[in-house]
């Protein structure tokens, strides 16, 4: 994928003058840095690492979590790892610039000259960047801390020395993106902490001129090139968290105090701006809610370990983020699948099989205290006792928290409808995305996502990819790729590139009555209604949708109306990969198995549309589900095609457990 002149013009149009000025300054600074060799950095003597874990912390790690961790570490020791659906067997001695997906190797050169967006030249940049976040090294270091087996520590040391040698400052692909440098610094802090009992730890870090050189240059880079303006999303949180963590734990340089203060101010400002007052992330991309929460919790842990005062506003945002997460997960602790998702994590010290969202809620319980309505967390993890040992518990007095489980988040436009029988439905009536480019948004206004006992029935298909496969990137973020209505064959919002939207659909919620259903209620009907103007300018129409969940009948009714000029219409319903669909006319019988039990539902579709089932089609893409970044699998998508005449609506009825018929 190459970047055209048109893209640059579209991107420039989404910037304010202050951002343009900042980026011009960045460009000048890059040229200046290019003309001279990177500075040697300050001389450091007498450095010591004092941000160690309190005594007894490792003993608090649950045995089953430790067992999963060690199993993952042993797999890594054998050279095996999986990144974004691609298995690697070269991790015993990795090539830091190699992409196993395409077989390409990124070119050497001044960092800002490397065309990292070009798959033809570099390969899949995500495949190259991910191992160099060094989160697999935090897993190996954690395995050493748990077992005392020095093989893990020695492997960590060998890989760090290898990386530092072949990735000198400002050379190659690993010095391009600030989020990579920030997360890498955070990993190094935790590697040093977890290796503290190993005799070679000081020689690897504070007594190692190469390590000091790398740590100093990472922080110099982050101080010089922060994400700006329309790009100040989760990236700037990672940059600030990594910079702050390193300046706390590796406070060995003359600039450390200034870097720490600047990073803390940035973290405070951007954490607040990236988060709605309700606690949901403004990118409206759930996985980035998790990433930001993990990064900020890790930053607070460093502050408390170093005795650095953190503004109360930071802890308050994290509290609200945690309560919001507890509110939106389903009965299996799965949050919505909304917006982009790239499997990004802030701190990884756990093995495969550890539930990410349960782990975050467990940490929230340890730091903030759970509320009575929070869902129960039965799983265990390594990360929670480590963070809890460093973070000072939140002072709960004087902080208002929800007395009951929130269902409607007005600022984020997210409404969760629930009914006994484990029905969970998300209705999307929120902003298109965050900031002027809405980089991680999808064209999904008024979409619905429905689960039964944690199984995706009407599914959000996910993300799959970012770079290199534009037709797939476009499909997974398109209107047709979501459970909503497309008019005139175009998306509700206008895309200007894979991380750029030049026109945003505006949505408003008209009704959000969730009082009729809840986790504990035995009946009633919840109602939601919203509309968006994404088709007003191009198609002269407004799409309005009503959703009703009848808890007694176990029935979800969706009614779509088009107000204004009539247009060709396509109504899409994407089924989860576990769902088998038998479509006859405008009725689909859905069947699946959960915990060995056969389950079913009937989906009665609008008879005024012509319905067809699609599965695993590639030209163009249609009928796919992405469980994680880089992975996709066939799933059934039902598409109804016809005409919206502006007078009659389309009604769809989903009945669980095979109840009833009709619903035309």
C-alpha positions as CSV (number, residue, x, y, z in Angstrom):
1,X,0.0,0.0,0.0
2,X,1.5,3.3,-1.1
3,X,0.5,6.8,0.1
4,X,-0.8,9.0,-2.7
5,X,-0.7,12.8,-3.0
6,X,-4.5,12.8,-2.7
7,X,-4.3,11.1,0.7
8,X,-1.9,13.8,2.0
9,X,-4.3,16.5,0.8
10,X,-7.3,14.7,2.5
11,X,-5.2,14.2,5.7
12,X,-4.1,17.8,5.7
13,X,-7.8,18.9,5.4
14,X,-8.6,17.3,8.7
15,X,-5.9,19.2,10.6
16,X,-6.1,22.5,12.5
17,X,-3.5,25.2,12.0
18,X,-1.8,24.4,15.3
19,X,-1.4,20.7,14.3
20,X,0.0,21.7,10.9
21,X,2.5,23.9,12.6
22,X,3.6,21.2,15.0
23,X,4.0,18.7,12.2
24,X,6.1,21.1,10.2
25,X,8.3,21.5,13.2
26,X,8.6,17.7,13.5
27,X,9.6,17.5,9.8
28,X,12.3,20.1,10.3
29,X,13.6,18.2,13.4
30,X,13.7,14.9,11.5
31,X,15.8,16.5,8.8
32,X,18.1,18.0,11.4
33,X,18.5,14.7,13.1
34,X,19.1,13.0,9.8
35,X,22.1,15.2,9.0
36,X,24.1,14.2,12.1
37,X,24.9,11.1,14.0
38,X,22.7,10.4,17.1
39,X,24.3,12.0,20.2
40,X,26.1,9.7,22.6
41,X,23.9,10.7,25.5
42,X,24.9,11.6,29.0
43,X,27.4,9.6,31.1
44,X,25.7,7.7,33.8
45,X,27.4,6.4,36.9
46,X,26.0,4.8,40.0
47,X,22.6,4.0,38.5
48,X,20.5,1.7,40.6
49,X,17.1,0.1,40.0
50,X,14.9,0.5,43.1
51,X,11.4,0.1,41.7
52,X,11.2,-3.6,42.8
53,X,8.2,-5.6,43.7
54,X,7.4,-5.7,47.4
55,X,8.3,-8.9,49.2
56,X,5.7,-11.6,48.9
57,X,4.3,-10.4,45.6
58,X,5.3,-13.4,43.5
59,X,3.9,-15.8,46.2
60,X,0.5,-14.2,45.7
61,X,0.4,-15.3,42.0
62,X,-2.3,-18.0,41.8
63,X,-0.9,-21.5,40.9
64,X,-3.1,-22.0,37.9
65,X,-2.1,-18.6,36.4
66,X,1.5,-19.4,37.1
67,X,1.1,-22.7,35.3
68,X,-0.3,-21.1,32.2
69,X,2.5,-18.5,32.3
70,X,5.2,-21.2,32.5
71,X,3.6,-23.2,29.6
72,X,3.7,-20.1,27.4
73,X,7.3,-19.3,28.4
74,X,8.3,-22.9,27.5
75,X,6.7,-22.5,24.1
76,X,8.7,-19.3,23.6
77,X,11.9,-21.0,24.7
78,X,11.3,-23.6,22.0
79,X,11.1,-20.8,19.5
80,X,7.3,-20.8,18.9
81,X,5.0,-17.8,18.9
82,X,1.9,-16.7,17.1
83,X,1.3,-13.1,16.0
84,X,-1.9,-12.1,14.3
85,X,-2.7,-15.6,13.1
86,X,0.8,-16.3,11.8
87,X,2.8,-19.1,13.5
88,X,6.5,-18.5,14.0
89,X,9.1,-21.1,14.9
90,X,12.2,-18.7,14.8
91,X,11.7,-17.0,18.1
92,X,14.7,-18.7,19.7
93,X,16.8,-16.3,17.6
94,X,14.5,-13.9,15.9
95,X,15.3,-11.7,12.9
96,X,14.0,-8.4,14.1
97,X,13.2,-7.0,10.6
98,X,11.6,-10.1,9.1
99,X,7.9,-10.5,8.2
100,X,7.0,-14.2,8.1
101,X,3.7,-13.5,6.5
102,X,5.1,-12.1,3.2
103,X,8.7,-13.3,3.5
104,X,10.0,-9.8,3.1
105,X,12.6,-8.1,5.2
106,X,12.4,-4.4,6.0
107,X,15.1,-2.3,4.5
108,X,17.9,-0.6,6.5
109,X,18.1,3.2,6.6
110,X,17.2,6.3,8.4
111,X,14.0,5.6,10.3
112,X,11.9,8.3,8.8
113,X,12.9,7.3,5.3
114,X,11.6,3.7,5.5
115,X,8.3,3.4,3.6
116,X,6.7,1.3,6.3
117,X,3.2,1.6,4.8
118,X,4.4,-0.2,1.6
119,X,3.9,-4.0,2.0
120,X,5.8,-4.5,-1.3
121,X,8.9,-2.9,0.2
122,X,8.7,-3.7,3.9
123,X,6.2,-6.5,4.3
124,X,3.4,-6.5,6.9
125,X,4.6,-3.9,9.3
126,X,2.5,-5.2,12.2
127,X,4.2,-8.6,11.9
128,X,7.6,-6.9,12.2
129,X,6.7,-4.5,14.9
130,X,4.9,-6.8,17.3
131,X,7.8,-9.0,18.5
132,X,9.8,-5.8,19.1
133,X,7.3,-4.5,21.6
134,X,9.2,-7.1,23.7
135,X,6.0,-8.3,25.5
136,X,7.1,-11.9,25.0
137,X,10.2,-10.9,27.0
138,X,8.0,-9.8,29.9
139,X,6.4,-13.2,29.8
140,X,9.8,-14.9,29.9
141,X,10.9,-12.5,32.7
142,X,7.7,-13.3,34.7
143,X,8.4,-17.0,34.2
144,X,11.9,-16.4,35.8
145,X,10.3,-14.5,38.7
146,X,7.8,-17.3,39.3
147,X,10.2,-20.3,38.9
148,X,13.7,-18.9,39.6
149,X,14.8,-20.8,36.5
150,X,17.7,-18.8,35.0
151,X,17.2,-20.2,31.5
152,X,14.4,-17.7,31.1
153,X,16.5,-14.8,32.3
154,X,19.4,-15.7,30.1
155,X,17.1,-15.9,27.0
156,X,15.7,-12.4,27.8
157,X,19.2,-11.0,28.2
158,X,20.4,-12.6,24.9
159,X,17.4,-11.2,23.0
160,X,17.7,-7.7,24.4
161,X,21.4,-7.5,23.6
162,X,20.6,-8.7,20.1
163,X,17.9,-6.2,19.6
164,X,20.0,-3.3,20.9
165,X,22.9,-4.2,18.7
166,X,21.0,-4.3,15.4
167,X,18.5,-1.5,16.1
168,X,20.7,1.5,16.9
169,X,18.9,4.8,17.5
170,X,17.1,6.2,14.4
171,X,17.9,3.3,12.2
172,X,15.3,1.1,10.7
173,X,11.6,0.4,11.1
174,X,11.6,0.2,14.9
175,X,12.3,3.9,15.3
176,X,9.3,5.1,13.2
177,X,6.2,5.0,15.4
178,X,5.9,6.4,18.9
179,X,3.5,3.8,20.2
180,X,6.1,1.1,19.5
181,X,8.8,3.0,21.5
182,X,6.4,3.7,24.4
183,X,5.2,0.1,24.8
184,X,8.8,-1.2,24.4
185,X,10.0,1.1,27.2
186,X,7.2,-0.2,29.4
187,X,8.2,-3.7,28.6
188,X,11.9,-3.0,29.5
189,X,10.8,-1.5,32.9
190,X,8.9,-4.7,33.7
191,X,11.7,-7.0,32.4
192,X,14.1,-5.3,34.8
193,X,11.7,-5.5,37.7
194,X,10.9,-9.2,37.1
195,X,14.6,-10.1,36.7
196,X,15.6,-8.3,39.9
197,X,16.5,-11.6,41.7
198,X,18.8,-12.7,38.8
199,X,22.5,-12.0,39.3
200,X,22.9,-10.6,35.8
201,X,20.1,-8.0,36.0
202,X,22.2,-5.0,36.8
203,X,24.8,-5.9,34.2
204,X,22.0,-6.1,31.6
205,X,20.5,-2.7,32.4
206,X,22.0,0.0,34.6
207,X,25.6,-1.2,34.3
208,X,25.3,-1.6,30.6
209,X,26.2,1.4,28.4
210,X,24.3,0.0,25.5
211,X,21.1,-0.4,27.5
212,X,21.5,3.1,28.9
213,X,22.1,4.5,25.4
214,X,18.9,2.8,24.1
215,X,16.7,3.9,27.1
216,X,17.9,7.5,26.8
217,X,17.3,7.6,23.0
218,X,13.9,6.1,23.3
219,X,12.9,8.9,25.7
220,X,14.6,11.6,23.7
221,X,12.6,10.4,20.6
222,X,9.3,10.4,22.5
223,X,9.9,13.9,23.9
224,X,10.6,15.2,20.4
225,X,7.8,13.5,18.3
226,X,4.6,13.2,20.3
227,X,1.4,12.3,18.4
228,X,-0.4,15.5,17.7
229,X,-3.9,16.8,17.1
230,X,-6.0,14.5,15.0
231,X,-3.6,11.6,15.8
232,X,-3.7,12.1,19.6
233,X,-5.7,8.9,20.2
234,X,-4.5,5.7,21.9
235,X,-1.0,6.3,20.5
236,X,-0.4,9.3,22.6
237,X,-1.4,7.4,25.7
238,X,1.1,4.7,24.9
239,X,3.8,7.3,24.3
240,X,3.1,9.1,27.6
241,X,2.7,5.9,29.6
242,X,6.0,4.5,28.3
243,X,7.9,7.7,28.8
244,X,6.5,8.2,32.3
245,X,7.2,4.6,33.3
246,X,10.8,4.8,32.1
247,X,11.4,8.2,33.7
248,X,10.2,6.8,37.0
249,X,11.9,3.5,37.0
250,X,15.0,4.4,35.0
251,X,15.5,7.9,36.6
252,X,19.2,7.9,35.8
253,X,19.5,10.9,33.4
254,X,19.7,14.6,33.8
255,X,16.5,14.9,31.7
256,X,14.6,12.2,33.7
257,X,12.7,14.7,35.9
258,X,11.6,16.9,33.0
259,X,10.6,13.9,30.9
260,X,8.6,12.5,33.9
261,X,6.8,15.8,34.5
262,X,6.0,16.3,30.8
263,X,4.8,12.7,30.3
264,X,2.5,12.9,33.4
265,X,1.0,16.2,32.1
266,X,0.4,14.5,28.7
267,X,-1.1,11.4,30.3
268,X,-3.4,13.4,32.4
269,X,-4.6,15.6,29.5
270,X,-5.0,12.9,26.9
271,X,-6.4,10.2,29.2
272,X,-9.2,12.7,30.0
273,X,-9.7,13.8,26.4
274,X,-9.7,10.1,25.1
275,X,-12.4,9.1,27.6
276,X,-16.1,10.1,27.8
277,X,-17.3,11.2,31.3
278,X,-19.2,7.9,31.4
279,X,-15.9,6.0,31.3
280,X,-16.1,4.6,27.7
281,X,-13.2,5.3,25.3
282,X,-13.9,8.0,22.8
283,X,-12.5,6.0,19.9
284,X,-15.5,3.7,20.3
285,X,-13.3,0.8,19.6
286,X,-13.5,-1.5,22.5
287,X,-10.1,-3.1,22.3
288,X,-8.5,0.4,22.6
289,X,-10.5,0.9,25.7
290,X,-8.7,-2.1,27.1
291,X,-5.3,-1.0,25.8
292,X,-5.6,2.5,27.2
293,X,-6.8,1.1,30.6
294,X,-3.9,-1.3,30.7
295,X,-1.3,1.4,29.8
296,X,-2.6,3.9,32.3
297,X,-2.8,1.3,35.1
298,X,0.8,0.4,34.4
299,X,1.8,4.1,34.5
300,X,0.1,4.6,37.9
301,X,1.9,1.5,39.2
302,X,5.2,3.2,38.3
303,X,4.2,6.4,39.9
304,X,3.3,4.7,43.2
305,X,6.4,2.6,43.1
306,X,8.6,5.7,42.7
307,X,6.6,7.8,45.1
308,X,5.5,10.3,42.4
309,X,2.2,12.0,43.0
310,X,-0.4,11.3,40.4
311,X,-3.2,13.8,39.9
312,X,-6.5,12.5,41.3
313,X,-8.1,13.1,37.9
314,X,-6.1,10.2,36.4
315,X,-7.3,7.7,39.0
316,X,-10.8,9.0,38.6
317,X,-10.8,8.3,34.8
318,X,-9.4,4.8,35.4
319,X,-12.1,4.2,38.0
320,X,-14.8,5.2,35.5
321,X,-13.2,3.2,32.7
322,X,-13.3,0.1,34.9
323,X,-16.9,0.6,36.0
324,X,-17.9,1.2,32.4
325,X,-16.2,-2.1,31.3
326,X,-18.0,-4.0,34.1
327,X,-21.2,-2.5,32.8
328,X,-21.0,-3.4,29.1
329,X,-19.6,-7.0,29.2
330,X,-21.9,-9.9,28.6
331,X,-22.4,-12.8,31.0
332,X,-19.2,-14.4,29.7
333,X,-17.2,-11.2,30.4
334,X,-17.0,-10.4,26.7
335,X,-17.3,-6.6,25.9
336,X,-18.8,-5.3,22.6
337,X,-17.0,-5.9,19.4
338,X,-17.0,-2.3,18.2
339,X,-14.7,-0.4,15.9
340,X,-11.1,-1.4,15.2
341,X,-9.2,-4.1,17.1
342,X,-5.6,-5.0,16.6
343,X,-4.9,-7.3,19.7
344,X,-2.8,-4.5,21.3
345,X,-1.9,-4.9,25.0
346,X,-0.2,-2.6,27.4
347,X,1.5,-5.1,29.7
348,X,1.7,-8.9,29.1
349,X,2.8,-11.2,31.9
350,X,0.3,-14.0,31.4
351,X,0.0,-17.2,29.4
352,X,-2.5,-18.3,26.8
353,X,-5.9,-18.9,28.2
354,X,-6.0,-16.0,30.5
355,X,-9.1,-13.9,30.0
356,X,-8.1,-10.3,29.2
357,X,-11.3,-8.6,30.3
358,X,-11.7,-10.7,33.5
359,X,-8.1,-9.8,34.3
360,X,-8.8,-6.1,34.0
361,X,-11.9,-6.4,36.2
362,X,-9.9,-8.4,38.7
363,X,-7.3,-5.6,38.8
364,X,-10.1,-3.0,39.1
365,X,-11.5,-4.9,42.1
366,X,-8.0,-4.9,43.7
367,X,-7.4,-1.2,43.0
368,X,-10.9,0.4,43.2
369,X,-13.1,-2.2,44.8
370,X,-15.9,-4.0,43.0
371,X,-19.5,-2.8,43.1
372,X,-22.4,-5.1,44.0
373,X,-23.7,-5.1,40.4
374,X,-20.3,-6.1,38.9
375,X,-20.2,-9.5,37.2
376,X,-18.3,-12.2,39.0
377,X,-14.8,-12.9,37.8
378,X,-13.8,-16.6,38.4
379,X,-10.6,-16.7,36.4
380,X,-7.1,-15.9,37.7
381,X,-4.2,-14.0,36.2
382,X,-0.6,-13.1,37.0
383,X,-0.8,-9.4,36.2
384,X,-3.4,-8.5,38.9
385,X,-1.3,-9.4,41.9
386,X,1.8,-7.6,40.4
387,X,0.0,-4.4,39.7
388,X,-2.0,-4.5,43.0
389,X,1.3,-4.8,44.9
390,X,2.5,-1.5,43.4
391,X,-0.7,0.6,43.1
392,X,-2.0,2.4,46.2
393,X,-5.7,1.4,46.6
394,X,-8.1,4.1,45.5
395,X,-9.6,6.3,48.2
396,X,-13.3,5.6,47.7
397,X,-14.8,8.2,49.9
398,X,-16.4,11.1,48.1
399,X,-16.5,9.4,44.7
400,X,-19.9,8.8,43.2
401,X,-20.2,5.5,41.4
402,X,-23.2,3.9,39.8
403,X,-25.6,2.3,42.3
404,X,-26.9,-0.1,39.6
405,X,-25.5,-1.4,36.4
406,X,-25.6,1.3,33.7
407,X,-27.3,0.3,30.4
408,X,-27.3,3.5,28.4
409,X,-24.2,5.6,27.9
410,X,-25.6,8.8,26.5
411,X,-22.2,10.5,25.7
412,X,-20.9,7.4,23.8
413,X,-24.3,6.6,22.3
414,X,-24.0,2.9,23.5
415,X,-27.0,1.1,24.9
416,X,-26.9,-2.4,26.2
417,X,-30.2,-4.3,26.3
418,X,-30.4,-7.5,28.4
419,X,-32.9,-10.2,29.2
420,X,-33.0,-13.4,31.2
421,X,-31.9,-16.3,29.1
422,X,-28.6,-14.5,28.7
423,X,-29.7,-12.3,25.8
424,X,-27.3,-9.3,25.4
425,X,-27.8,-6.7,22.7
426,X,-25.7,-3.6,21.9
427,X,-27.3,-0.7,20.0
428,X,-25.0,1.8,18.4
429,X,-26.2,5.4,18.4
430,X,-22.9,7.2,19.1
431,X,-20.5,9.5,17.4
432,X,-18.7,8.2,14.3
433,X,-15.3,8.2,16.1
434,X,-12.7,10.2,17.8
435,X,-11.1,13.4,16.6
436,X,-11.4,14.7,13.0
437,X,-10.0,11.6,11.3
438,X,-11.9,9.0,13.5
439,X,-9.0,6.7,12.6
440,X,-10.3,3.5,14.3
441,X,-14.0,4.0,13.5
442,X,-16.2,1.8,11.4
443,X,-19.2,3.0,9.3
444,X,-21.6,1.2,11.7
445,X,-24.2,3.8,12.8
446,X,-27.3,2.1,14.2
447,X,-25.8,-1.3,14.0
448,X,-26.9,-4.0,16.5
449,X,-24.8,-6.8,18.0
450,X,-26.7,-9.6,19.7
451,X,-25.4,-12.5,21.8
452,X,-27.0,-15.4,23.5
453,X,-25.1,-16.8,26.5
454,X,-21.9,-15.2,25.1
455,X,-22.3,-16.6,21.6
456,X,-22.4,-14.1,18.7
457,X,-25.7,-14.5,17.0
458,X,-25.9,-11.1,15.1
459,X,-22.2,-10.4,15.1
460,X,-19.9,-7.5,14.5
461,X,-17.5,-9.1,12.0
462,X,-14.4,-7.4,13.5
463,X,-11.3,-5.8,11.8
464,X,-8.9,-8.4,10.3
465,X,-6.3,-6.1,8.9
466,X,-4.9,-2.5,8.7
467,X,-2.2,-2.4,6.0
468,X,-1.5,-4.2,2.8
469,X,-4.9,-5.5,1.9
470,X,-7.1,-2.5,1.1
471,X,-10.1,-4.4,-0.1
472,X,-10.3,-6.3,3.2
473,X,-9.7,-3.2,5.2
474,X,-12.5,-1.5,3.4
475,X,-14.9,-4.4,3.8
476,X,-14.5,-4.9,7.6
477,X,-15.0,-1.2,8.3
478,X,-17.8,-0.6,5.7
479,X,-21.6,-0.2,6.3
480,X,-22.3,-3.4,4.5
481,X,-19.9,-5.1,6.9
482,X,-22.2,-4.4,9.9
483,X,-25.7,-5.1,11.0
484,X,-27.3,-2.0,9.6
485,X,-28.9,-0.5,6.5
486,X,-27.0,0.7,3.4
487,X,-28.6,3.1,1.0
488,X,-27.5,3.8,-2.6
489,X,-24.6,1.4,-2.4
490,X,-22.4,3.7,-0.4
491,X,-21.2,3.9,3.2
492,X,-22.8,6.2,5.7
493,X,-19.5,8.0,6.3
494,X,-16.9,8.8,3.7
495,X,-13.5,7.1,3.9
496,X,-10.4,9.0,2.8
497,X,-7.9,6.2,3.6
498,X,-7.5,3.2,5.9
499,X,-7.3,5.4,9.0
500,X,-9.1,8.5,7.7
501,X,-12.7,9.5,7.4
502,X,-13.4,12.7,5.6
503,X,-17.2,12.9,6.4
504,X,-18.8,11.5,9.5
505,X,-22.3,10.4,9.9
506,X,-24.0,12.2,12.8
507,X,-26.2,10.0,15.0
508,X,-28.7,10.9,17.7
509,X,-30.5,8.7,20.1
510,X,-34.2,9.4,20.4
511,X,-35.2,6.8,22.9
512,X,-33.3,4.7,25.3
513,X,-35.7,3.0,27.8
514,X,-33.8,0.1,29.4
515,X,-36.1,-0.1,32.4
516,X,-38.1,-3.0,31.0
517,X,-35.2,-5.5,31.1
518,X,-32.2,-6.2,33.3
519,X,-30.1,-9.0,34.5
520,X,-32.5,-9.8,37.2
521,X,-35.9,-8.9,35.8
522,X,-38.5,-11.5,34.9
523,X,-40.2,-9.6,32.1
524,X,-40.8,-6.3,30.3
525,X,-39.7,-4.7,27.1
526,X,-36.7,-2.4,26.6
527,X,-36.8,0.1,23.7
528,X,-34.2,2.0,21.8
529,X,-34.5,4.3,18.8
530,X,-31.9,6.4,17.0
531,X,-31.3,8.0,13.6
532,X,-28.3,9.2,11.5
533,X,-27.8,11.7,8.7
534,X,-25.1,9.9,6.8
535,X,-27.2,9.7,3.7
536,X,-28.8,13.1,3.9
537,X,-26.3,14.9,1.7
538,X,-25.7,12.2,-0.9
539,X,-29.0,10.3,-0.8
540,X,-31.4,12.9,0.6
541,X,-32.5,10.4,3.3
542,X,-32.3,9.8,7.0
543,X,-32.1,6.3,8.4
544,X,-34.1,5.7,11.7
545,X,-34.0,2.4,13.6
546,X,-36.1,1.1,16.5
547,X,-35.1,-1.9,18.6
548,X,-37.3,-3.6,21.1
549,X,-36.3,-6.5,23.4
550,X,-39.2,-8.4,24.9
551,X,-37.8,-10.3,27.9
552,X,-40.9,-12.4,28.3
553,X,-41.1,-13.6,24.7
554,X,-37.3,-13.7,24.3
555,X,-37.7,-11.7,21.2
556,X,-35.8,-8.9,19.6
557,X,-37.6,-6.7,17.1
558,X,-35.7,-4.3,14.7
559,X,-37.6,-1.8,12.6
560,X,-35.8,0.3,10.0
561,X,-37.3,3.4,8.4
562,X,-36.0,5.7,5.7
563,X,-37.3,9.2,5.8
564,X,-36.9,11.3,2.6
565,X,-36.0,10.3,-0.9
566,X,-36.3,6.6,-1.7
567,X,-33.2,4.7,-2.6
568,X,-31.9,1.2,-3.4
569,X,-31.4,-0.5,0.0
570,X,-29.3,-3.4,1.4
571,X,-30.0,-4.7,4.9
572,X,-27.3,-6.8,6.4
573,X,-27.3,-9.3,9.2
574,X,-24.0,-11.0,10.0
575,X,-24.1,-14.2,11.9
576,X,-21.4,-15.4,14.3
577,X,-19.1,-18.3,13.1
578,X,-20.8,-20.8,15.4
579,X,-24.2,-20.1,13.9
580,X,-25.7,-22.4,11.2
581,X,-28.4,-20.8,9.1
582,X,-31.1,-22.4,7.0
583,X,-32.6,-19.6,4.9
584,X,-35.9,-20.3,3.2
585,X,-37.5,-17.2,1.6
586,X,-37.3,-14.5,4.2
587,X,-37.0,-16.8,7.3
588,X,-33.8,-18.2,8.7
589,X,-33.6,-20.9,11.3
590,X,-30.5,-20.5,13.3
591,X,-28.9,-23.3,15.3
592,X,-25.7,-23.6,17.4
593,X,-24.3,-25.5,20.3
594,X,-23.2,-24.0,23.6
595,X,-21.6,-26.2,26.3
596,X,-22.8,-29.3,24.6
597,X,-26.4,-28.1,24.4
598,X,-28.2,-27.5,21.1
599,X,-29.8,-24.1,20.9
600,X,-31.8,-22.3,18.2
601,X,-33.6,-19.1,17.1
602,X,-35.7,-18.0,14.3
603,X,-34.9,-14.9,12.3
604,X,-37.9,-13.5,10.4
605,X,-36.6,-11.0,7.8
606,X,-38.5,-8.3,6.0
607,X,-40.5,-9.8,3.1
608,X,-40.2,-6.7,1.0
609,X,-36.6,-7.5,0.4
610,X,-35.0,-10.3,-1.6
611,X,-32.8,-12.3,0.8
612,X,-29.6,-14.2,0.0
613,X,-27.1,-16.0,2.2
614,X,-23.4,-15.3,1.6
615,X,-20.5,-17.1,3.1
616,X,-16.7,-16.9,2.6
617,X,-16.9,-14.9,-0.6
618,X,-13.7,-13.1,-1.6
619,X,-14.4,-11.0,-4.7
620,X,-15.7,-8.8,-3.3
621,X,-15.3,-9.9,0.3
622,X,-18.6,-10.9,2.0
623,X,-19.5,-13.4,4.7
624,X,-16.5,-13.3,7.0
625,X,-15.8,-13.0,10.8
626,X,-12.5,-11.9,12.3
627,X,-11.9,-13.2,15.8
628,X,-8.6,-11.4,16.1
629,X,-6.2,-9.3,14.1
630,X,-4.8,-11.1,11.0
631,X,-7.4,-13.9,11.3
632,X,-10.6,-14.4,9.5
633,X,-13.0,-17.3,8.9
634,X,-16.2,-17.8,6.9
635,X,-19.5,-16.9,8.5
636,X,-22.9,-16.5,7.1
637,X,-24.1,-13.0,6.2
638,X,-27.8,-12.5,5.2
639,X,-28.3,-9.6,2.7
640,X,-31.7,-8.3,1.8
641,X,-31.8,-6.2,-1.4
642,X,-34.7,-4.0,-2.5
643,X,-35.9,-0.4,-2.4
644,X,-36.6,1.9,0.5
645,X,-39.5,4.1,-0.7
646,X,-39.6,6.4,2.4
647,X,-43.1,5.2,3.3
648,X,-42.9,1.7,4.6
649,X,-40.3,0.3,7.0
650,X,-38.5,-3.0,7.3
651,X,-39.2,-5.1,10.4
652,X,-36.9,-8.0,11.5
653,X,-37.8,-10.3,14.4
654,X,-35.3,-12.6,16.2
655,X,-36.9,-15.1,18.5
656,X,-34.8,-17.3,20.7
657,X,-35.5,-20.9,21.6
658,X,-37.7,-21.5,18.6
659,X,-40.7,-19.5,19.9
660,X,-43.5,-18.3,17.7
661,X,-43.6,-17.4,14.0
662,X,-44.6,-14.5,11.8
663,X,-43.1,-11.1,12.2
664,X,-43.4,-9.9,8.7
